[in-house]
Amino acid sequence: MSNSEIPEDCKILLDEFEQRASEAHVLGGGDELAFDEIVDPRDLRGRLISAIEIEMKA
């Protein structure tokens, strides 16, 4: 799915989520640090787009 195919409201949520994940990645510490060790914030956007694709096909 290209970025242009994603509904605008989903793009806004993806951008906000990616920004917050990046901030947690930069700040580190506590739960965020453990989270960062498991999931790279840059990979989260791709996973969310895949989930949106599945929902749009349903």
mmCIF file as Biopython writes it, N, C-alpha, C and O atoms, coordinates in Angstrom:
data_model
#
loop_
_atom_site.group_PDB
_atom_site.id
_atom_site.type_symbol
_atom_site.label_atom_id
_atom_site.label_alt_id
_atom_site.label_comp_id
_atom_site.label_asym_id
_atom_site.label_entity_id
_atom_site.label_seq_id
_atom_site.pdbx_PDB_ins_code
_atom_site.Cartn_x
_atom_site.Cartn_y
_atom_site.Cartn_z
_atom_site.occupancy
_atom_site.B_iso_or_equiv
_atom_site.auth_seq_id
_atom_site.auth_asym_id
_atom_site.pdbx_PDB_model_num
ATOM 1   N N  . MET A ? 1  ? 0.853   -1.173 0.000  1.0 0.0 1  A 1 
ATOM 2   C CA . MET A ? 1  ? 0.000   0.000  0.000  1.0 0.0 1  A 1 
ATOM 3   C C  . MET A ? 1  ? 0.895   1.230  0.000  1.0 0.0 1  A 1 
ATOM 4   O O  . MET A ? 1  ? 1.782   1.360  0.844  1.0 0.0 1  A 1 
ATOM 5   N N  . SER A ? 2  ? 0.665   2.115  -0.930 1.0 0.0 2  A 1 
ATOM 6   C CA . SER A ? 2  ? 1.457   3.339  -0.961 1.0 0.0 2  A 1 
ATOM 7   C C  . SER A ? 2  ? 0.884   4.330  0.035  1.0 0.0 2  A 1 
ATOM 8   O O  . SER A ? 2  ? -0.268  4.221  0.454  1.0 0.0 2  A 1 
ATOM 9   N N  . ASN A ? 3  ? 1.703   5.289  0.403  1.0 0.0 3  A 1 
ATOM 10  C CA . ASN A ? 3  ? 1.288   6.293  1.380  1.0 0.0 3  A 1 
ATOM 11  C C  . ASN A ? 3  ? 0.057   7.051  0.897  1.0 0.0 3  A 1 
ATOM 12  O O  . ASN A ? 3  ? -0.759  7.479  1.713  1.0 0.0 3  A 1 
ATOM 13  N N  . SER A ? 4  ? -0.092  7.228  -0.429 1.0 0.0 4  A 1 
ATOM 14  C CA . SER A ? 4  ? -1.229  7.976  -0.966 1.0 0.0 4  A 1 
ATOM 15  C C  . SER A ? 4  ? -2.544  7.208  -0.841 1.0 0.0 4  A 1 
ATOM 16  O O  . SER A ? 4  ? -3.616  7.810  -0.909 1.0 0.0 4  A 1 
ATOM 17  N N  . GLU A ? 5  ? -2.479  5.894  -0.661 1.0 0.0 5  A 1 
ATOM 18  C CA . GLU A ? 5  ? -3.687  5.082  -0.537 1.0 0.0 5  A 1 
ATOM 19  C C  . GLU A ? 5  ? -4.228  5.042  0.890  1.0 0.0 5  A 1 
ATOM 20  O O  . GLU A ? 5  ? -5.359  4.612  1.114  1.0 0.0 5  A 1 
ATOM 21  N N  . ILE A ? 6  ? -3.433  5.485  1.845  1.0 0.0 6  A 1 
ATOM 22  C CA . ILE A ? 6  ? -3.853  5.450  3.247  1.0 0.0 6  A 1 
ATOM 23  C C  . ILE A ? 6  ? -4.811  6.606  3.496  1.0 0.0 6  A 1 
ATOM 24  O O  . ILE A ? 6  ? -4.512  7.740  3.121  1.0 0.0 6  A 1 
ATOM 25  N N  . PRO A ? 7  ? -5.964  6.342  4.125  1.0 0.0 7  A 1 
ATOM 26  C CA . PRO A ? 7  ? -6.904  7.423  4.433  1.0 0.0 7  A 1 
ATOM 27  C C  . PRO A ? 7  ? -6.221  8.519  5.262  1.0 0.0 7  A 1 
ATOM 28  O O  . PRO A ? 7  ? -5.360  8.234  6.094  1.0 0.0 7  A 1 
ATOM 29  N N  . GLU A ? 8  ? -6.611  9.760  5.025  1.0 0.0 8  A 1 
ATOM 30  C CA . GLU A ? 8  ? -5.968  10.908 5.671  1.0 0.0 8  A 1 
ATOM 31  C C  . GLU A ? 8  ? -6.004  10.817 7.195  1.0 0.0 8  A 1 
ATOM 32  O O  . GLU A ? 8  ? -5.015  11.142 7.852  1.0 0.0 8  A 1 
ATOM 33  N N  . ASP A ? 9  ? -7.136  10.378 7.771  1.0 0.0 9  A 1 
ATOM 34  C CA . ASP A ? 9  ? -7.213  10.293 9.229  1.0 0.0 9  A 1 
ATOM 35  C C  . ASP A ? 9  ? -6.235  9.251  9.773  1.0 0.0 9  A 1 
ATOM 36  O O  . ASP A ? 9  ? -5.709  9.408  10.874 1.0 0.0 9  A 1 
ATOM 37  N N  . CYS A ? 10 ? -5.994  8.194  9.007  1.0 0.0 10 A 1 
ATOM 38  C CA . CYS A ? 10 ? -5.020  7.178  9.427  1.0 0.0 10 A 1 
ATOM 39  C C  . CYS A ? 10 ? -3.601  7.728  9.337  1.0 0.0 10 A 1 
ATOM 40  O O  . CYS A ? 10 ? -2.763  7.422  10.185 1.0 0.0 10 A 1 
ATOM 41  N N  . LYS A ? 11 ? -3.324  8.544  8.308  1.0 0.0 11 A 1 
ATOM 42  C CA . LYS A ? 11 ? -1.994  9.144  8.172  1.0 0.0 11 A 1 
ATOM 43  C C  . LYS A ? 11 ? -1.667  10.004 9.388  1.0 0.0 11 A 1 
ATOM 44  O O  . LYS A ? 11 ? -0.546  9.976  9.896  1.0 0.0 11 A 1 
ATOM 45  N N  . ILE A ? 12 ? -2.653  10.767 9.848  1.0 0.0 12 A 1 
ATOM 46  C CA . ILE A ? 12 ? -2.447  11.632 11.010 1.0 0.0 12 A 1 
ATOM 47  C C  . ILE A ? 12 ? -2.104  10.790 12.228 1.0 0.0 12 A 1 
ATOM 48  O O  . ILE A ? 12 ? -1.176  11.115 12.969 1.0 0.0 12 A 1 
ATOM 49  N N  . LEU A ? 13 ? -2.846  9.711  12.438 1.0 0.0 13 A 1 
ATOM 50  C CA . LEU A ? 13 ? -2.572  8.827  13.575 1.0 0.0 13 A 1 
ATOM 51  C C  . LEU A ? 13 ? -1.212  8.153  13.442 1.0 0.0 13 A 1 
ATOM 52  O O  . LEU A ? 13 ? -0.488  8.027  14.429 1.0 0.0 13 A 1 
ATOM 53  N N  . LEU A ? 14 ? -0.857  7.721  12.245 1.0 0.0 14 A 1 
ATOM 54  C CA . LEU A ? 14 ? 0.452   7.102  12.013 1.0 0.0 14 A 1 
ATOM 55  C C  . LEU A ? 14 ? 1.579   8.079  12.323 1.0 0.0 14 A 1 
ATOM 56  O O  . LEU A ? 14 ? 2.561   7.719  12.971 1.0 0.0 14 A 1 
ATOM 57  N N  . ASP A ? 15 ? 1.432   9.314  11.859 1.0 0.0 15 A 1 
ATOM 58  C CA . ASP A ? 15 ? 2.465   10.321 12.106 1.0 0.0 15 A 1 
ATOM 59  C C  . ASP A ? 15 ? 2.624   10.592 13.595 1.0 0.0 15 A 1 
ATOM 60  O O  . ASP A ? 15 ? 3.744   10.686 14.098 1.0 0.0 15 A 1 
ATOM 61  N N  . GLU A ? 16 ? 1.496   10.717 14.302 1.0 0.0 16 A 1 
ATOM 62  C CA . GLU A ? 16 ? 1.555   10.972 15.741 1.0 0.0 16 A 1 
ATOM 63  C C  . GLU A ? 16 ? 2.183   9.790  16.475 1.0 0.0 16 A 1 
ATOM 64  O O  . GLU A ? 16 ? 3.011   9.978  17.367 1.0 0.0 16 A 1 
ATOM 65  N N  . PHE A ? 17 ? 1.793   8.585  16.105 1.0 0.0 17 A 1 
ATOM 66  C CA . PHE A ? 17 ? 2.339   7.395  16.743 1.0 0.0 17 A 1 
ATOM 67  C C  . PHE A ? 17 ? 3.843   7.291  16.505 1.0 0.0 17 A 1 
ATOM 68  O O  . PHE A ? 17 ? 4.611   7.001  17.422 1.0 0.0 17 A 1 
ATOM 69  N N  . GLU A ? 18 ? 4.251   7.532  15.258 1.0 0.0 18 A 1 
ATOM 70  C CA . GLU A ? 18 ? 5.672   7.453  14.914 1.0 0.0 18 A 1 
ATOM 71  C C  . GLU A ? 18 ? 6.473   8.496  15.690 1.0 0.0 18 A 1 
ATOM 72  O O  . GLU A ? 18 ? 7.575   8.211  16.159 1.0 0.0 18 A 1 
ATOM 73  N N  . GLN A ? 19 ? 5.924   9.701  15.827 1.0 0.0 19 A 1 
ATOM 74  C CA . GLN A ? 19 ? 6.602   10.766 16.566 1.0 0.0 19 A 1 
ATOM 75  C C  . GLN A ? 19 ? 6.770   10.377 18.029 1.0 0.0 19 A 1 
ATOM 76  O O  . GLN A ? 19 ? 7.852   10.535 18.594 1.0 0.0 19 A 1 
ATOM 77  N N  . ARG A ? 20 ? 5.715   9.876  18.637 1.0 0.0 20 A 1 
ATOM 78  C CA . ARG A ? 20 ? 5.795   9.483  20.050 1.0 0.0 20 A 1 
ATOM 79  C C  . ARG A ? 20 ? 6.748   8.310  20.254 1.0 0.0 20 A 1 
ATOM 80  O O  . ARG A ? 20 ? 7.480   8.269  21.243 1.0 0.0 20 A 1 
ATOM 81  N N  . ALA A ? 21 ? 6.743   7.366  19.333 1.0 0.0 21 A 1 
ATOM 82  C CA . ALA A ? 21 ? 7.661   6.228  19.432 1.0 0.0 21 A 1 
ATOM 83  C C  . ALA A ? 21 ? 9.100   6.699  19.301 1.0 0.0 21 A 1 
ATOM 84  O O  . ALA A ? 21 ? 9.986   6.199  19.995 1.0 0.0 21 A 1 
ATOM 85  N N  . SER A ? 22 ? 9.336   7.661  18.413 1.0 0.0 22 A 1 
ATOM 86  C CA . SER A ? 22 ? 10.684  8.203  18.241 1.0 0.0 22 A 1 
ATOM 87  C C  . SER A ? 22 ? 11.136  8.941  19.489 1.0 0.0 22 A 1 
ATOM 88  O O  . SER A ? 22 ? 12.291  8.827  19.901 1.0 0.0 22 A 1 
ATOM 89  N N  . GLU A ? 23 ? 10.221  9.703  20.096 1.0 0.0 23 A 1 
ATOM 90  C CA . GLU A ? 23 ? 10.560  10.413 21.329 1.0 0.0 23 A 1 
ATOM 91  C C  . GLU A ? 23 ? 10.908  9.429  22.435 1.0 0.0 23 A 1 
ATOM 92  O O  . GLU A ? 23 ? 11.868  9.642  23.175 1.0 0.0 23 A 1 
ATOM 93  N N  . ALA A ? 24 ? 10.143  8.361  22.553 1.0 0.0 24 A 1 
ATOM 94  C CA . ALA A ? 24 ? 10.423  7.348  23.578 1.0 0.0 24 A 1 
ATOM 95  C C  . ALA A ? 24 ? 11.773  6.698  23.302 1.0 0.0 24 A 1 
ATOM 96  O O  . ALA A ? 24 ? 12.524  6.391  24.228 1.0 0.0 24 A 1 
ATOM 97  N N  . HIS A ? 25 ? 12.073  6.491  22.032 1.0 0.0 25 A 1 
ATOM 98  C CA . HIS A ? 25 ? 13.343  5.874  21.634 1.0 0.0 25 A 1 
ATOM 99  C C  . HIS A ? 25 ? 14.510  6.781  22.023 1.0 0.0 25 A 1 
ATOM 100 O O  . HIS A ? 25 ? 15.534  6.302  22.511 1.0 0.0 25 A 1 
ATOM 101 N N  . VAL A ? 26 ? 14.358  8.086  21.809 1.0 0.0 26 A 1 
ATOM 102 C CA . VAL A ? 26 ? 15.421  9.043  22.120 1.0 0.0 26 A 1 
ATOM 103 C C  . VAL A ? 26 ? 15.580  9.200  23.625 1.0 0.0 26 A 1 
ATOM 104 O O  . VAL A ? 26 ? 16.702  9.223  24.130 1.0 0.0 26 A 1 
ATOM 105 N N  . LEU A ? 27 ? 14.470  9.307  24.345 1.0 0.0 27 A 1 
ATOM 106 C CA . LEU A ? 27 ? 14.529  9.540  25.787 1.0 0.0 27 A 1 
ATOM 107 C C  . LEU A ? 27 ? 15.003  8.314  26.543 1.0 0.0 27 A 1 
ATOM 108 O O  . LEU A ? 27 ? 15.785  8.420  27.487 1.0 0.0 27 A 1 
ATOM 109 N N  . GLY A ? 28 ? 14.527  7.148  26.125 1.0 0.0 28 A 1 
ATOM 110 C CA . GLY A ? 28 ? 14.928  5.897  26.783 1.0 0.0 28 A 1 
ATOM 111 C C  . GLY A ? 28 ? 14.526  5.881  28.250 1.0 0.0 28 A 1 
ATOM 112 O O  . GLY A ? 28 ? 13.817  6.769  28.722 1.0 0.0 28 A 1 
ATOM 113 N N  . GLY A ? 29 ? 14.986  4.866  28.959 1.0 0.0 29 A 1 
ATOM 114 C CA . GLY A ? 29 ? 14.699  4.752  30.381 1.0 0.0 29 A 1 
ATOM 115 C C  . GLY A ? 29 ? 13.399  4.026  30.644 1.0 0.0 29 A 1 
ATOM 116 O O  . GLY A ? 29 ? 12.441  4.156  29.882 1.0 0.0 29 A 1 
ATOM 117 N N  . GLY A ? 30 ? 13.365  3.275  31.705 1.0 0.0 30 A 1 
ATOM 118 C CA . GLY A ? 30 ? 12.155  2.598  32.149 1.0 0.0 30 A 1 
ATOM 119 C C  . GLY A ? 30 ? 11.555  1.689  31.101 1.0 0.0 30 A 1 
ATOM 120 O O  . GLY A ? 30 ? 12.270  0.974  30.399 1.0 0.0 30 A 1 
ATOM 121 N N  . ASP A ? 31 ? 10.227  1.719  31.000 1.0 0.0 31 A 1 
ATOM 122 C CA . ASP A ? 31 ? 9.506   0.853  30.070 1.0 0.0 31 A 1 
ATOM 123 C C  . ASP A ? 31 ? 9.869   1.144  28.617 1.0 0.0 31 A 1 
ATOM 124 O O  . ASP A ? 31 ? 9.943   0.232  27.794 1.0 0.0 31 A 1 
ATOM 125 N N  . GLU A ? 32 ? 10.097  2.430  28.303 1.0 0.0 32 A 1 
ATOM 126 C CA . GLU A ? 32 ? 10.408  2.784  26.921 1.0 0.0 32 A 1 
ATOM 127 C C  . GLU A ? 32 ? 11.686  2.091  26.452 1.0 0.0 32 A 1 
ATOM 128 O O  . GLU A ? 32 ? 11.775  1.651  25.306 1.0 0.0 32 A 1 
ATOM 129 N N  . LEU A ? 33 ? 12.671  1.995  27.339 1.0 0.0 33 A 1 
ATOM 130 C CA . LEU A ? 33 ? 13.935  1.373  26.964 1.0 0.0 33 A 1 
ATOM 131 C C  . LEU A ? 33 ? 13.723  -0.101 26.645 1.0 0.0 33 A 1 
ATOM 132 O O  . LEU A ? 33 ? 14.252  -0.607 25.655 1.0 0.0 33 A 1 
ATOM 133 N N  . ALA A ? 34 ? 12.956  -0.785 27.474 1.0 0.0 34 A 1 
ATOM 134 C CA . ALA A ? 34 ? 12.670  -2.197 27.227 1.0 0.0 34 A 1 
ATOM 135 C C  . ALA A ? 34 ? 11.908  -2.343 25.910 1.0 0.0 34 A 1 
ATOM 136 O O  . ALA A ? 34 ? 12.160  -3.270 25.141 1.0 0.0 34 A 1 
ATOM 137 N N  . PHE A ? 35 ? 10.981  -1.429 25.658 1.0 0.0 35 A 1 
ATOM 138 C CA . PHE A ? 35 ? 10.206  -1.439 24.424 1.0 0.0 35 A 1 
ATOM 139 C C  . PHE A ? 35 ? 11.129  -1.261 23.224 1.0 0.0 35 A 1 
ATOM 140 O O  . PHE A ? 35 ? 10.987  -1.963 22.223 1.0 0.0 35 A 1 
ATOM 141 N N  . ASP A ? 36 ? 12.071  -0.329 23.318 1.0 0.0 36 A 1 
ATOM 142 C CA . ASP A ? 36 ? 12.984  -0.055 22.213 1.0 0.0 36 A 1 
ATOM 143 C C  . ASP A ? 36 ? 13.877  -1.245 21.888 1.0 0.0 36 A 1 
ATOM 144 O O  . ASP A ? 36 ? 14.270  -1.439 20.738 1.0 0.0 36 A 1 
ATOM 145 N N  . GLU A ? 37 ? 14.191  -2.027 22.889 1.0 0.0 37 A 1 
ATOM 146 C CA . GLU A ? 37 ? 15.051  -3.180 22.655 1.0 0.0 37 A 1 
ATOM 147 C C  . GLU A ? 37 ? 14.324  -4.255 21.849 1.0 0.0 37 A 1 
ATOM 148 O O  . GLU A ? 37 ? 14.960  -5.082 21.196 1.0 0.0 37 A 1 
ATOM 149 N N  . ILE A ? 38 ? 13.000  -4.242 21.897 1.0 0.0 38 A 1 
ATOM 150 C CA . ILE A ? 38 ? 12.206  -5.259 21.213 1.0 0.0 38 A 1 
ATOM 151 C C  . ILE A ? 38 ? 11.751  -4.770 19.839 1.0 0.0 38 A 1 
ATOM 152 O O  . ILE A ? 38 ? 11.807  -5.524 18.867 1.0 0.0 38 A 1 
ATOM 153 N N  . VAL A ? 39 ? 11.299  -3.513 19.748 1.0 0.0 39 A 1 
ATOM 154 C CA . VAL A ? 39 ? 10.711  -2.985 18.516 1.0 0.0 39 A 1 
ATOM 155 C C  . VAL A ? 39 ? 11.397  -1.679 18.124 1.0 0.0 39 A 1 
ATOM 156 O O  . VAL A ? 39 ? 11.474  -0.745 18.922 1.0 0.0 39 A 1 
ATOM 157 N N  . ASP A ? 40 ? 11.881  -1.623 16.918 1.0 0.0 40 A 1 
ATOM 158 C CA . ASP A ? 40 ? 12.464  -0.394 16.381 1.0 0.0 40 A 1 
ATOM 159 C C  . ASP A ? 40 ? 11.306  0.524  15.988 1.0 0.0 40 A 1 
ATOM 160 O O  . ASP A ? 40 ? 10.465  0.123  15.184 1.0 0.0 40 A 1 
ATOM 161 N N  . PRO A ? 41 ? 11.237  1.745  16.530 1.0 0.0 41 A 1 
ATOM 162 C CA . PRO A ? 41 ? 10.121  2.643  16.210 1.0 0.0 41 A 1 
ATOM 163 C C  . PRO A ? 41 ? 9.926   2.869  14.716 1.0 0.0 41 A 1 
ATOM 164 O O  . PRO A ? 41 ? 8.800   3.093  14.271 1.0 0.0 41 A 1 
ATOM 165 N N  . ARG A ? 42 ? 10.988  2.815  13.942 1.0 0.0 42 A 1 
ATOM 166 C CA . ARG A ? 42 ? 10.857  3.021  12.494 1.0 0.0 42 A 1 
ATOM 167 C C  . ARG A ? 42 ? 10.108  1.873  11.835 1.0 0.0 42 A 1 
ATOM 168 O O  . ARG A ? 42 ? 9.520   2.046  10.767 1.0 0.0 42 A 1 
ATOM 169 N N  . ASP A ? 43 ? 10.126  0.702  12.463 1.0 0.0 43 A 1 
ATOM 170 C CA . ASP A ? 43 ? 9.435   -0.465 11.911 1.0 0.0 43 A 1 
ATOM 171 C C  . ASP A ? 43 ? 7.940   -0.442 12.239 1.0 0.0 43 A 1 
ATOM 172 O O  . ASP A ? 43 ? 7.144   -1.102 11.571 1.0 0.0 43 A 1 
ATOM 173 N N  . LEU A ? 44 ? 7.569   0.311  13.260 1.0 0.0 44 A 1 
ATOM 174 C CA . LEU A ? 44 ? 6.170   0.334  13.697 1.0 0.0 44 A 1 
ATOM 175 C C  . LEU A ? 44 ? 5.243   0.882  12.623 1.0 0.0 44 A 1 
ATOM 176 O O  . LEU A ? 44 ? 4.131   0.382  12.452 1.0 0.0 44 A 1 
ATOM 177 N N  . ARG A ? 45 ? 5.684   1.899  11.900 1.0 0.0 45 A 1 
ATOM 178 C CA . ARG A ? 45 ? 4.835   2.486  10.859 1.0 0.0 45 A 1 
ATOM 179 C C  . ARG A ? 45 ? 4.471   1.433  9.812  1.0 0.0 45 A 1 
ATOM 180 O O  . ARG A ? 45 ? 3.317   1.357  9.389  1.0 0.0 45 A 1 
ATOM 181 N N  . GLY A ? 46 ? 5.433   0.630  9.397  1.0 0.0 46 A 1 
ATOM 182 C CA . GLY A ? 46 ? 5.164   -0.430 8.424  1.0 0.0 46 A 1 
ATOM 183 C C  . GLY A ? 46 ? 4.173   -1.444 8.951  1.0 0.0 46 A 1 
ATOM 184 O O  . GLY A ? 46 ? 3.299   -1.905 8.218  1.0 0.0 46 A 1 
ATOM 185 N N  . ARG A ? 47 ? 4.305   -1.790 10.210 1.0 0.0 47 A 1 
ATOM 186 C CA . ARG A ? 47 ? 3.372   -2.749 10.810 1.0 0.0 47 A 1 
ATOM 187 C C  . ARG A ? 47 ? 1.967   -2.171 10.880 1.0 0.0 47 A 1 
ATOM 188 O O  . ARG A ? 47 ? 0.987   -2.872 10.630 1.0 0.0 47 A 1 
ATOM 189 N N  . LEU A ? 48 ? 1.871   -0.888 11.220 1.0 0.0 48 A 1 
ATOM 190 C CA . LEU A ? 48 ? 0.554   -0.256 11.286 1.0 0.0 48 A 1 
ATOM 191 C C  . LEU A ? 48 ? -0.076  -0.148 9.897  1.0 0.0 48 A 1 
ATOM 192 O O  . LEU A ? 48 ? -1.281  -0.351 9.746  1.0 0.0 48 A 1 
ATOM 193 N N  . ILE A ? 49 ? 0.724   0.169  8.894  1.0 0.0 49 A 1 
ATOM 194 C CA . ILE A ? 49 ? 0.201   0.237  7.524  1.0 0.0 49 A 1 
ATOM 195 C C  . ILE A ? 49 ? -0.323  -1.128 7.097  1.0 0.0 49 A 1 
ATOM 196 O O  . ILE A ? 49 ? -1.367  -1.216 6.450  1.0 0.0 49 A 1 
ATOM 197 N N  . SER A ? 50 ? 0.388   -2.187 7.451  1.0 0.0 50 A 1 
ATOM 198 C CA . SER A ? 50 ? -0.080  -3.541 7.127  1.0 0.0 50 A 1 
ATOM 199 C C  . SER A ? 50 ? -1.421  -3.826 7.796  1.0 0.0 50 A 1 
ATOM 200 O O  . SER A ? 50 ? -2.308  -4.426 7.188  1.0 0.0 50 A 1 
ATOM 201 N N  . ALA A ? 51 ? -1.565  -3.396 9.038  1.0 0.0 51 A 1 
ATOM 202 C CA . ALA A ? 51 ? -2.827  -3.600 9.756  1.0 0.0 51 A 1 
ATOM 203 C C  . ALA A ? 51 ? -3.957  -2.813 9.094  1.0 0.0 51 A 1 
ATOM 204 O O  . ALA A ? 51 ? -5.082  -3.303 9.000  1.0 0.0 51 A 1 
ATOM 205 N N  . ILE A ? 52 ? -3.662  -1.600 8.638  1.0 0.0 52 A 1 
ATOM 206 C CA . ILE A ? 52 ? -4.671  -0.789 7.948  1.0 0.0 52 A 1 
ATOM 207 C C  . ILE A ? 52 ? -5.089  -1.473 6.645  1.0 0.0 52 A 1 
ATOM 208 O O  . ILE A ? 52 ? -6.273  -1.507 6.311  1.0 0.0 52 A 1 
ATOM 209 N N  . GLU A ? 53 ? -4.117  -2.015 5.911  1.0 0.0 53 A 1 
ATOM 210 C CA . GLU A ? 53 ? -4.433  -2.726 4.664  1.0 0.0 53 A 1 
ATOM 211 C C  . GLU A ? 53 ? -5.399  -3.870 4.918  1.0 0.0 53 A 1 
ATOM 212 O O  . GLU A ? 53 ? -6.367  -4.050 4.179  1.0 0.0 53 A 1 
ATOM 213 N N  . ILE A ? 54 ? -5.139  -4.634 5.955  1.0 0.0 54 A 1 
ATOM 214 C CA . ILE A ? 54 ? -5.999  -5.777 6.289  1.0 0.0 54 A 1 
ATOM 215 C C  . ILE A ? 54 ? -7.407  -5.299 6.615  1.0 0.0 54 A 1 
ATOM 216 O O  . ILE A ? 54 ? -8.388  -5.883 6.155  1.0 0.0 54 A 1 
ATOM 217 N N  . GLU A ? 55 ? -7.507  -4.233 7.411  1.0 0.0 55 A 1 
ATOM 218 C CA . GLU A ? 55 ? -8.824  -3.710 7.789  1.0 0.0 55 A 1 
ATOM 219 C C  . GLU A ? 55 ? -9.574  -3.147 6.582  1.0 0.0 55 A 1 
ATOM 220 O O  . GLU A ? 55 ? -10.792 -3.298 6.483  1.0 0.0 55 A 1 
ATOM 221 N N  . MET A ? 56 ? -8.858  -2.503 5.671  1.0 0.0 56 A 1 
ATOM 222 C CA . MET A ? 56 ? -9.513  -1.919 4.501  1.0 0.0 56 A 1 
ATOM 223 C C  . MET A ? 56 ? -10.029 -2.998 3.557  1.0 0.0 56 A 1 
ATOM 224 O O  . MET A ? 56 ? -11.013 -2.777 2.852  1.0 0.0 56 A 1 
ATOM 225 N N  . LYS A ? 57 ? -9.384  -4.160 3.532  1.0 0.0 57 A 1 
ATOM 226 C CA . LYS A ? 57 ? -9.819  -5.264 2.677  1.0 0.0 57 A 1 
ATOM 227 C C  . LYS A ? 57 ? -10.987 -6.030 3.288  1.0 0.0 57 A 1 
ATOM 228 O O  . LYS A ? 57 ? -11.729 -6.708 2.578  1.0 0.0 57 A 1 
ATOM 229 N N  . ALA A ? 58 ? -11.149 -5.921 4.606  1.0 0.0 58 A 1 
ATOM 230 C CA . ALA A ? 58 ? -12.204 -6.675 5.307  1.0 0.0 58 A 1 
ATOM 231 C C  . ALA A ? 58 ? -13.582 -6.115 5.012  1.0 0.0 58 A 1 
ATOM 232 O O  . ALA A ? 58 ? -14.579 -6.629 5.518  1.0 0.0 58 A 1 
#
